[in-house]
Amino acid sequence: MAYDGTDYQGFQRQKNGPSVQEVLERALEQVTGERVTVLAAGRTDTGVHAEGQVIAFDTEWKHPLTALLRALNAALPPDVVVRELAPARPDFHPRYDAVSRYYRYTIYNHPIRSPLARRTSFHVAQPLDVVAMQQAADLLMGEHDFAAFGTPPKGENTIRQVFRAEWRNEWPWLYFDIEADAFLYRMVRTLVGTMIRVGLGRISVEEFRQILESRDRRRAGPAAPPHGLCLMAVRYAGDADERG
């Protein structure tokens, strides 16, 4: 599924505002007549978007899945869509069965802001040194303790394995693609915020390395805003390897 997260308090149900889970479960109840609980691969934060979120739910639906897909999308608001439905094994869990998650952060790097890009990208007016930012991103590859860049959603384990960390420059757009086995809370946004400091020349690549090795959250830069972040895909065992 995909959604524009601008007007939601993240994926998971919240008491302080609407969530993607809430509108999904409401649409499912409207279509199937059942009270359905939705599980998700990632609990995206307030304002974060998704192109490839994966969800799972149980239903007694007796008709073709194509009919359920049409009915769900007719019941959902314009900023949420289910792209594909397929049967899953009874014990499938979209979060715990995932082997990796792939996020993209988008920067609009231009002196003048773009009204059309404001909901899905972070505007940085100053020129950025993308070569230095990629040198910093190269340090993320492999298994590291990322305590300097986030907190674990549960427990105390802050070690994660990164499979891809790439900046791509298509001026005025900058894209940061990162794929890992899992992420800490606000890890991607804090990494991006710190690499922006590298790109602006405020810290060196070596200082970025020192921050990573320090495990000290106070040394990292501020988290980049949520509206530039998008969950692009979730991989499972048996999926074709698209990491290139």
RADA-V103499 format. One record per backbone hydrogen bond with DSSP energy under -0.5 kcal/mol. CO is the residue of the C=O (numbers start at 1). NH is the residue of the N-H. E is the energy in kcal/mol with one decimal. If there is no record, write none. Layout:
BEGIN
co=CO nh=NH e=E
co=CO nh=NH e=E
END
This chain:
BEGIN
co=1 nh=53 e=-1.7
co=2 nh=81 e=-2.6
co=3 nh=5 e=-0.7
co=3 nh=50 e=-2.2
co=4 nh=7 e=-0.5
co=5 nh=8 e=-1.8
co=5 nh=47 e=-1.0
co=8 nh=10 e=-0.7
co=8 nh=47 e=-1.3
co=10 nh=20 e=-1.7
co=11 nh=21 e=-2.9
co=17 nh=14 e=-0.5
co=18 nh=9 e=-3.4
co=19 nh=23 e=-1.7
co=20 nh=24 e=-2.3
co=21 nh=25 e=-2.7
co=22 nh=26 e=-1.9
co=23 nh=27 e=-2.1
co=24 nh=28 e=-2.5
co=25 nh=29 e=-2.0
co=26 nh=30 e=-2.1
co=27 nh=31 e=-2.1
co=28 nh=32 e=-3.0
co=28 nh=34 e=-0.5
co=29 nh=33 e=-1.9
co=34 nh=36 e=-0.8
co=39 nh=56 e=-2.1
co=42 nh=44 e=-1.5
co=44 nh=11 e=-2.3
co=45 nh=48 e=-2.0
co=49 nh=231 e=-2.2
co=50 nh=3 e=-2.3
co=54 nh=41 e=-2.3
co=56 nh=39 e=-2.6
co=64 nh=67 e=-0.7
co=64 nh=68 e=-1.5
co=65 nh=69 e=-2.6
co=66 nh=70 e=-2.0
co=67 nh=71 e=-2.4
co=68 nh=72 e=-2.8
co=69 nh=73 e=-2.2
co=70 nh=74 e=-1.6
co=71 nh=75 e=-1.5
co=72 nh=76 e=-1.6
co=77 nh=80 e=-1.8
co=79 nh=4 e=-2.3
co=81 nh=2 e=-2.5
co=81 nh=83 e=-0.6
co=89 nh=92 e=-2.0
co=93 nh=97 e=-2.2
co=95 nh=98 e=-0.8
co=97 nh=237 e=-0.6
co=100 nh=235 e=-2.5
co=101 nh=103 e=-0.5
co=101 nh=180 e=-1.9
co=102 nh=232 e=-2.3
co=102 nh=233 e=-1.6
co=103 nh=178 e=-2.5
co=104 nh=230 e=-2.1
co=105 nh=176 e=-2.7
co=106 nh=122 e=-2.1
co=107 nh=109 e=-0.8
co=107 nh=174 e=-2.5
co=108 nh=110 e=-1.1
co=108 nh=124 e=-2.0
co=113 nh=115 e=-0.5
co=114 nh=117 e=-1.1
co=114 nh=118 e=-0.6
co=115 nh=118 e=-0.6
co=117 nh=120 e=-0.9
co=117 nh=121 e=-1.0
co=121 nh=123 e=-0.5
co=122 nh=108 e=-2.6
co=122 nh=124 e=-0.6
co=124 nh=110 e=-0.6
co=128 nh=130 e=-1.2
co=129 nh=133 e=-1.9
co=130 nh=134 e=-2.3
co=131 nh=135 e=-1.9
co=132 nh=136 e=-1.9
co=133 nh=137 e=-2.2
co=134 nh=138 e=-2.3
co=135 nh=139 e=-0.7
co=136 nh=139 e=-0.9
co=137 nh=140 e=-1.7
co=138 nh=141 e=-1.1
co=142 nh=162 e=-2.6
co=144 nh=146 e=-0.7
co=144 nh=160 e=-2.3
co=146 nh=149 e=-2.2
co=147 nh=150 e=-0.7
co=151 nh=185 e=-3.6
co=158 nh=146 e=-2.8
co=160 nh=144 e=-2.3
co=160 nh=162 e=-0.5
co=161 nh=181 e=-2.2
co=162 nh=142 e=-2.4
co=164 nh=179 e=-2.1
co=166 nh=177 e=-2.8
co=168 nh=170 e=-0.7
co=168 nh=175 e=-2.5
co=170 nh=173 e=-2.4
co=172 nh=109 e=-3.3
co=173 nh=170 e=-2.9
co=174 nh=107 e=-2.9
co=175 nh=168 e=-2.6
co=175 nh=177 e=-0.6
co=176 nh=105 e=-2.4
co=177 nh=166 e=-2.6
co=178 nh=103 e=-2.8
co=179 nh=163 e=-2.8
co=179 nh=164 e=-1.6
co=180 nh=101 e=-2.4
co=184 nh=187 e=-1.8
co=185 nh=151 e=-1.1
co=186 nh=190 e=-2.0
co=187 nh=191 e=-2.5
co=188 nh=192 e=-2.6
co=189 nh=193 e=-2.5
co=189 nh=224 e=-2.6
co=190 nh=194 e=-2.1
co=191 nh=195 e=-2.6
co=192 nh=196 e=-2.3
co=193 nh=197 e=-1.1
co=194 nh=198 e=-1.3
co=195 nh=199 e=-2.6
co=196 nh=200 e=-1.8
co=197 nh=202 e=-2.3
co=197 nh=203 e=-1.1
co=198 nh=201 e=-1.5
co=199 nh=129 e=-1.8
co=204 nh=208 e=-2.0
co=205 nh=209 e=-2.2
co=206 nh=210 e=-2.1
co=207 nh=211 e=-2.1
co=208 nh=212 e=-2.3
co=209 nh=213 e=-2.5
co=210 nh=214 e=-1.4
co=211 nh=215 e=-1.0
co=211 nh=216 e=-0.6
co=212 nh=215 e=-0.6
co=215 nh=217 e=-0.7
co=216 nh=219 e=-1.8
co=216 nh=220 e=-0.6
co=217 nh=220 e=-0.8
co=225 nh=228 e=-1.2
co=226 nh=229 e=-2.1
co=228 nh=106 e=-2.3
co=229 nh=49 e=-2.4
co=230 nh=104 e=-2.5
co=230 nh=232 e=-0.8
co=231 nh=51 e=-3.2
co=231 nh=52 e=-2.2
co=233 nh=102 e=-2.8
co=235 nh=99 e=-2.5
co=235 nh=100 e=-1.2
co=236 nh=239 e=-2.5
co=240 nh=242 e=-0.7
END
